[in-house]
């Protein structure tokens, strides 16, 4: 159960959700890592349902639907549940000439709903900005998405947004597609080490979406586990540079531990409360782990952070960001997969953005 000071938030028209949810993540499905333990993830998902989670964020690209099927197994076990699910389209090619070609969007939704044992999705997110040469598939895809929403097969149209590592070109492409698609929800990654991106005119993605009456779905709030105490995985070319970056992270987290306590509970409270405070139109999806981890997520949020606490946390996170701000350090705070489920870096590639 979440504290009373964290009520449901408006995510899309008629869709109000508790601000903390769980997601299936992406790095766990990389072919460069060992296959995740399904039983542990299933037990973590069971714990999330028992804890009252109202949204699970997943993707069709997570090991070609395997993550969706795990979520579906838990939902099938819990008939009468009130859990809603968000998923994606646009990365998995299948047998079509393009992930957005022809009726591909509708066909993938049918498969996703079958995987999940559901009749509708809460949010269906367009994950790729590549709509073919000259955006040839864009108008048909928008029409399909709106029809699916009108038919009640999806409740909200989602669009992947930029994150704090995105290039100006990527942000411009997002704004262009935002105007064309008019999504109900924008999906992004953000945390203390990866702030909400600057959209221009003094706005970040949080204030931009709030001004447009659009919900925000934030993933990776623990910076790939770093803010929960996991050792960072740095890709810096020089060993001494990696050591300096790790030292900066350790120093910053030690400052927070002195103020808020060194326990896992305290670390999670700081990280999750901080990102939840950044946008009042946002729900935050923390990566599902085993039962112990998931239980901590839903039991660590007691007591809001005061203005002084938030200022101290922001100052510490800013110091860490300044210390690790090199291209190779992007892998500390973001993660992504290509259409085959393989991990790619950076998370916001320059190509293909297409037009």
Secondary structure, DSSP 8 states (H G I E B T S, - for coil): ---TTS--EEEETTEEE-SEEEE--SGGG-TTS----HHHHHHHHHHHHHTT--EEE--TTTTTTHHHHHHHHHHHHSTT---EEEEEESS--TTSSSTTSTTHHHHHHHHHHHHHT-S-EEEEEE-----SGGGTTHHHHHHHHHHHHHTTSEEEEEEE---TT--HHHHHHHHHHHHHH--SEEEEE-BTTB---EEETTEEHHHHHHHTT-EEEEE-TTTTTGGGT-------SSHHHHHHHHHHHHHHHHHHHHHH-SSHHHHHHHHHHHHHHH-TTEEEEEE---HHHHHHHHHS--S---HHHHHHHHHHHHHHHHHS-SGGGGGGT---B-TTS-B-SSSS-SS----
